[in-house]
Amino acid sequence: MSSPSRIKPATVLALFGIAAFGLMLTGCSDVYFDRRETVSLHSGDAMAANRVTHTIDPWSPASANRNIAYNGEKMQTAHERYRTGRVIPPVNATTSSSYSPTQAAAPPAPSSPSAAPGNNGNRP
């Protein structure tokens, strides 16, 4: 016959620690503050609600201006670039000289001697 298995004290301590940690985390919950005896969380804002309700026109007078200035020529060229798929590379607008669009990456080195420039595919 085999003896009944015993629970190790380290296992009990680990389970107790996990349970205690879980109880501590419940203290961080905001559920208590959400359970109020009010209609909604925004109850008590009656003065602010009335102020907004009785506002005659909340929009500024400038919002009624429909005469917006634009440049039709630029819009037309932008539409044409979009339609044809042409991309204009960005221009560096900063004063930094660490990068300029004229600096191109060095071409990769030839992998074989026959591909070297000036060799015309002939082996030496």
ABEGO torsion letter per residue (X at the ends): XBBBBBBBAAAAAAAAAAAAAAAAAAAABAAAAABBBBABAABGAAAAAAAAAABABABBAAAABABBBBBAAAAAAAAAAAAAGBBBBBBBABABAABBAABBBBBBBBABAAABBGAGGBBX
